[in-house]
Amino acid sequence: MCTVATLSATSVALGLIPSLPNFSTPLTFSTQALAQTVTDAELKSYARAVLTIEPLRQAAYSEIKKIVGSGDIPTVTCNKKDSLNNLPKSTRSIAIKYCNRSKKIVEESGLTIARFNAITVKVQEDPELEKRVQAELIRLQKPTTTL
């Protein structure tokens, strides 16, 4: 089973977010990777979801960090209750809210959680796919011009 950083993974591409391959994020989903080609439509949905989720991840992480202080934040896997139970009680509701909102965003993008995570794994393994995701993230963040 692969642990996948749902969102920080992709937030990376633009310079606003660190770097795609290095995404050991404390808030994650996990699933078995599906070995399929990523279509252009899936790639666009994936990038849109990542851009929407990343600010939520950063906010949740910051909130939890304020409560926990200098201590380490345990890794949170959204579909594993045990990982949520490893958090201090005072921070669980933050992680649960983040997980629920992220799941909804992914599903509203037209992807299942399993497919989103499978794409994340493929992005980590395939430099060409990583470049495609980065290009789409950049495209989505460009201001639209109207004439």
PASEBA-1860 file (N, C-alpha, C; in nm, 3 decimals):
! residues 147
1> MCTVATLS> 0.084/-0.118/0.000/0.000/0.000/0.000/0.089/0.124/0.000 ~ 0.056/0.222/-0.078/0.138/0.342/-0.090/0.074/0.455/-0.012 ~ 0.157/0.529/0.059/0.107/0.649/0.124/0.135/0.764/0.032 ~ 0.033/0.837/0.002/0.045/0.942/-0.097/0.003/1.074/-0.037 ~ 0.084/1.172/-0.054/0.049/1.305/-0.008/-0.049/1.365/-0.106 ~ -0.171/1.364/-0.067/-0.276/1.404/-0.158/-0.246/1.530/-0.232 ~ -0.214/1.628/-0.162/-0.211/1.755/-0.227/-0.077/1.818/-0.234 ~ -0.002/1.811/-0.129/0.124/1.880/-0.134/0.205/1.829/-0.249
9> ATSVALGL> 0.182/1.708/-0.283/0.253/1.648/-0.394/0.250/1.738/-0.514 ~ 0.137/1.787/-0.541/0.123/1.860/-0.664/0.138/2.009/-0.648 ~ 0.128/2.053/-0.530/0.137/2.195/-0.508/0.273/2.246/-0.547 ~ 0.359/2.157/-0.558/0.498/2.181/-0.580/0.535/2.253/-0.707 ~ 0.477/2.215/-0.812/0.524/2.242/-0.945/0.556/2.386/-0.976 ~ 0.491/2.476/-0.913/0.498/2.614/-0.960/0.597/2.701/-0.889 ~ 0.661/2.650/-0.792/0.748/2.735/-0.715/0.674/2.787/-0.594 ~ 0.543/2.786/-0.601/0.464/2.823/-0.485/0.472/2.710/-0.385
17> IPSLPNFS> 0.496/2.594/-0.439/0.500/2.477/-0.357/0.628/2.403/-0.388 ~ 0.694/2.354/-0.290/0.829/2.300/-0.297/0.871/2.228/-0.424 ~ 0.848/2.100/-0.434/0.896/2.025/-0.550/0.831/1.889/-0.555 ~ 0.773/1.857/-0.666/0.691/1.737/-0.678/0.746/1.609/-0.618 ~ 0.869/1.570/-0.645/0.913/1.442/-0.593/0.921/1.436/-0.441 ~ 0.944/1.548/-0.374/0.963/1.545/-0.229/0.835/1.580/-0.157 ~ 0.746/1.484/-0.143/0.625/1.522/-0.074/0.587/1.430/0.038 ~ 0.672/1.424/0.136/0.636/1.353/0.257/0.557/1.453/0.340
25> TPLTFSTQ> 0.431/1.450/0.326/0.345/1.544/0.395/0.275/1.474/0.509 ~ 0.256/1.543/0.619/0.191/1.480/0.732/0.044/1.445/0.708 ~ -0.022/1.507/0.613/-0.162/1.477/0.588/-0.173/1.405/0.454 ~ -0.213/1.278/0.457/-0.212/1.198/0.334/-0.333/1.107/0.322 ~ -0.357/1.062/0.200/-0.451/0.954/0.173/-0.366/0.834/0.136 ~ -0.420/0.715/0.141/-0.343/0.602/0.091/-0.434/0.507/0.014 ~ -0.374/0.435/-0.080/-0.449/0.340/-0.161/-0.353/0.260/-0.246 ~ -0.402/0.155/-0.309/-0.323/0.080/-0.406/-0.318/0.162/-0.535
33> ALAQTVTD> -0.203/0.166/-0.597/-0.191/0.240/-0.724/-0.256/0.159/-0.836 ~ -0.325/0.229/-0.922/-0.386/0.166/-1.038/-0.294/0.189/-1.157 ~ -0.254/0.080/-1.222/-0.162/0.093/-1.335/-0.240/0.126/-1.461 ~ -0.257/0.254/-1.487/-0.328/0.300/-1.606/-0.257/0.424/-1.658 ~ -0.279/0.449/-1.784/-0.229/0.572/-1.843/-0.315/0.687/-1.792 ~ -0.253/0.801/-1.768/-0.326/0.919/-1.723/-0.370/0.997/-1.845 ~ -0.501/1.012/-1.861/-0.554/1.086/-1.976/-0.538/1.237/-1.954 ~ -0.550/1.314/-2.061/-0.544/1.460/-2.048/-0.653/1.512/-1.956
41> AELKSYAR> -0.772/1.456/-1.967/-0.883/1.499/-1.882/-0.854/1.470/-1.735 ~ -0.798/1.352/-1.706/-0.763/1.318/-1.568/-0.654/1.411/-1.516 ~ -0.557/1.438/-1.601/-0.447/1.526/-1.561/-0.500/1.664/-1.524 ~ -0.592/1.717/-1.603/-0.651/1.848/-1.574/-0.731/1.845/-1.444 ~ -0.808/1.740/-1.424/-0.885/1.726/-1.301/-0.793/1.714/-1.180 ~ -0.687/1.637/-1.197/-0.589/1.618/-1.090/-0.525/1.751/-1.052 ~ -0.479/1.825/-1.151/-0.413/1.953/-1.124/-0.509/2.051/-1.056 ~ -0.633/2.058/-1.103/-0.732/2.147/-1.040/-0.754/2.109/-0.894
49> AVLTIEPL> -0.765/1.979/-0.868/-0.786/1.933/-0.731/-0.667/1.969/-0.643 ~ -0.548/1.948/-0.694/-0.428/1.978/-0.617/-0.421/2.126/-0.581 ~ -0.449/2.210/-0.677/-0.444/2.354/-0.652/-0.547/2.397/-0.549 ~ -0.659/2.330/-0.544/-0.763/2.363/-0.448/-0.731/2.308/-0.310 ~ -0.672/2.189/-0.306/-0.644/2.123/-0.178/-0.522/2.179/-0.107 ~ -0.420/2.216/-0.180/-0.293/2.256/-0.117/-0.309/2.365/-0.011 ~ -0.382/2.472/-0.036/-0.396/2.573/0.070/-0.466/2.516/0.195 ~ -0.557/2.422/0.175/-0.623/2.359/0.290/-0.523/2.276/0.370
57> RQAAYSEI> -0.437/2.203/0.299/-0.334/2.122/0.367/-0.241/2.210/0.447 ~ -0.196/2.320/0.384/-0.105/2.410/0.454/-0.170/2.469/0.578 ~ -0.296/2.509/0.565/-0.368/2.568/0.679/-0.387/2.466/0.791 ~ -0.426/2.343/0.755/-0.446/2.239/0.855/-0.315/2.206/0.925 ~ -0.209/2.194/0.848/-0.078/2.164/0.905/-0.035/2.275/1.001 ~ -0.052/2.400/0.960/-0.015/2.514/1.045/-0.095/2.516/1.174 ~ -0.225/2.490/1.162/-0.311/2.488/1.281/-0.268/2.379/1.377 ~ -0.242/2.261/1.323/-0.199/2.149/1.408/-0.064/2.180/1.470
65> KKIVGSGD> 0.026/2.237/1.392/0.161/2.270/1.441/0.154/2.370/1.556 ~ 0.063/2.468/1.546/0.046/2.566/1.655/0.006/2.497/1.784 ~ -0.080/2.399/1.774/-0.128/2.328/1.892/-0.021/2.234/1.946 ~ 0.045/2.161/1.857/0.145/2.063/1.897/0.275/2.130/1.941 ~ 0.304/2.245/1.884/0.427/2.315/1.918/0.546/2.255/1.846 ~ 0.655/2.242/1.916/0.779/2.196/1.853/0.782/2.044/1.833 ~ 0.684/1.974/1.884/0.681/1.829/1.868/0.652/1.788/1.725 ~ 0.684/1.664/1.694/0.656/1.612/1.560/0.507/1.586/1.543
73> IPTVTCNK> 0.459/1.614/1.424/0.320/1.583/1.391/0.321/1.445/1.327 ~ 0.245/1.351/1.384/0.242/1.218/1.323/0.182/1.223/1.183 ~ 0.223/1.131/1.098/0.166/1.122/0.965/0.019/1.086/0.976 ~ -0.063/1.157/0.899/-0.206/1.131/0.899/-0.243/1.073/0.763 ~ -0.301/0.955/0.765/-0.353/0.893/0.643/-0.505/0.899/0.656 ~ -0.565/0.977/0.569/-0.707/1.011/0.585/-0.800/0.892/0.592 ~ -0.767/0.782/0.527/-0.859/0.668/0.530/-0.821/0.564/0.635 ~ -0.733/0.601/0.727/-0.694/0.510/0.835/-0.720/0.578/0.969
81> KDSLNNLP> -0.821/0.528/1.039/-0.857/0.589/1.167/-0.742/0.585/1.266 ~ -0.660/0.480/1.259/-0.547/0.470/1.352/-0.457/0.592/1.342 ~ -0.433/0.638/1.220/-0.342/0.753/1.205/-0.405/0.879/1.263 ~ -0.537/0.892/1.252/-0.605/1.007/1.313/-0.600/0.996/1.465 ~ -0.610/0.874/1.515/-0.605/0.853/1.660/-0.467/0.880/1.718 ~ -0.363/0.881/1.633/-0.228/0.912/1.680/-0.209/1.061/1.705 ~ -0.301/1.141/1.655/-0.294/1.285/1.679/-0.345/1.317/1.819 ~ -0.293/1.424/1.878/-0.352/1.469/2.005/-0.501/1.500/1.982
89> KSTRSIAI> -0.583/1.471/2.082/-0.728/1.492/2.068/-0.761/1.633/2.022 ~ -0.685/1.729/2.069/-0.714/1.869/2.036/-0.693/1.901/1.888 ~ -0.627/1.813/1.815/-0.600/1.839/1.672/-0.677/1.748/1.577 ~ -0.741/1.646/1.630/-0.810/1.549/1.543/-0.916/1.614/1.456 ~ -0.993/1.704/1.514/-1.102/1.764/1.436/-1.047/1.844/1.317 ~ -0.929/1.902/1.332/-0.866/1.977/1.222/-0.832/1.880/1.109 ~ -0.770/1.768/1.144/-0.731/1.668/1.044/-0.854/1.606/0.978 ~ -0.955/1.577/1.056/-1.077/1.517/1.000/-1.144/1.614/0.904
97> KYCNRSKK> -1.151/1.740/0.942/-1.211/1.842/0.854/-1.131/1.851/0.723 ~ -0.999/1.854/0.734/-0.913/1.858/0.616/-0.939/1.736/0.526 ~ -0.941/1.618/0.586/-0.961/1.495/0.509/-1.095/1.497/0.437 ~ -1.199/1.536/0.509/-1.333/1.540/0.448/-1.340/1.640/0.334 ~ -1.283/1.758/0.353/-1.285/1.860/0.248/-1.202/1.816/0.128 ~ -1.087/1.757/0.152/-1.001/1.711/0.043/-1.070/1.603/-0.039 ~ -1.132/1.510/0.030/-1.204/1.401/-0.038/-1.313/1.460/-0.128 ~ -1.386/1.555/-0.075/-1.494/1.618/-0.152/-1.438/1.689/-0.275
105> IVEESGLT> -1.328/1.761/-0.259/-1.266/1.833/-0.371/-1.222/1.735/-0.479 ~ -1.157/1.627/-0.439/-1.111/1.527/-0.537/-1.231/1.470/-0.612 ~ -1.334/1.432/-0.539/-1.451/1.373/-0.603/-1.523/1.474/-0.693 ~ -1.529/1.600/-0.651/-1.592/1.703/-0.734/-1.511/1.731/-0.860 ~ -1.383/1.697/-0.856/-1.298/1.716/-0.974/-1.324/1.607/-1.078 ~ -1.400/1.505/-1.039/-1.431/1.397/-1.132/-1.344/1.274/-1.113 ~ -1.257/1.275/-1.013/-1.171/1.160/-0.986/-1.217/1.090/-0.859 ~ -1.188/0.961/-0.851/-1.207/0.891/-0.724/-1.080/0.913/-0.641
113> IARFNAIT> -1.090/0.889/-0.512/-0.971/0.899/-0.426/-0.865/0.799/-0.474 ~ -0.909/0.679/-0.509/-0.814/0.577/-0.556/-0.742/0.624/-0.682 ~ -0.814/0.684/-0.774/-0.751/0.729/-0.899/-0.659/0.848/-0.872 ~ -0.702/0.940/-0.788/-0.618/1.054/-0.752/-0.486/1.006/-0.694 ~ -0.493/0.911/-0.601/-0.371/0.859/-0.540/-0.286/0.781/-0.640 ~ -0.351/0.708/-0.730/-0.276/0.635/-0.832/-0.200/0.733/-0.922 ~ -0.264/0.843/-0.957/-0.197/0.944/-1.039/-0.081/1.004/-0.962 ~ -0.099/1.029/-0.833/0.009/1.084/-0.751/0.130/0.991/-0.752
121> VKVQEDPE> 0.105/0.862/-0.739/0.215/0.764/-0.742/0.283/0.767/-0.878 ~ 0.204/0.771/-0.985/0.261/0.774/-1.120/0.344/0.901/-1.141 ~ 0.299/1.013/-1.087/0.374/1.138/-1.100/0.511/1.123/-1.034 ~ 0.516/1.055/-0.922/0.643/1.033/-0.852/0.736/0.944/-0.932 ~ 0.680/0.851/-1.007/0.760/0.752/-1.078/0.794/0.790/-1.221 ~ 0.719/0.881/-1.280/0.730/0.911/-1.423/0.764/1.058/-1.447 ~ 0.890/1.088/-1.480/0.931/1.227/-1.500/0.850/1.299/-1.609 ~ 0.809/1.227/-1.712/0.729/1.291/-1.818/0.592/1.332/-1.766
129> LEKRVQAE> 0.531/1.246/-1.687/0.402/1.280/-1.628/0.417/1.396/-1.530 ~ 0.525/1.396/-1.456/0.551/1.507/-1.364/0.557/1.639/-1.441 ~ 0.626/1.639/-1.555/0.634/1.760/-1.638/0.497/1.802/-1.689 ~ 0.415/1.704/-1.728/0.279/1.736/-1.776/0.196/1.799/-1.665 ~ 0.208/1.744/-1.544/0.133/1.799/-1.431/0.182/1.940/-1.400 ~ 0.312/1.959/-1.398/0.367/2.092/-1.372/0.318/2.192/-1.475 ~ 0.319/2.154/-1.601/0.273/2.244/-1.707/0.126/2.280/-1.688 ~ 0.045/2.183/-1.650/-0.098/2.209/-1.627/-0.118/2.298/-1.504
137> LIRLQKPT> -0.041/2.275/-1.399/-0.051/2.361/-1.281/-0.015/2.505/-1.315 ~ 0.088/2.522/-1.395/0.127/2.656/-1.438/0.018/2.718/-1.523 ~ -0.035/2.641/-1.616/-0.141/2.692/-1.703/-0.262/2.737/-1.622 ~ -0.300/2.657/-1.524/-0.416/2.690/-1.442/-0.396/2.815/-1.357 ~ -0.272/2.846/-1.326/-0.246/2.962/-1.241/-0.221/3.090/-1.318 ~ -0.211/3.079/-1.449/-0.193/3.200/-1.529/-0.323/3.279/-1.530 ~ -0.312/3.410/-1.515/-0.435/3.490/-1.522/-0.494/3.482/-1.663 ~ -0.624/3.475/-1.667/-0.689/3.472/-1.798/-0.702/3.614/-1.850
145> TTL> -0.675/3.631/-1.976/-0.684/3.764/-2.035/-0.806/3.769/-2.125 ~ -0.876/3.877/-2.113/-0.992/3.897/-2.200/-0.967/4.018/-2.287 ~ -1.007/4.007/-2.410/-0.986/4.118/-2.504/-1.111/4.198/-2.520
END
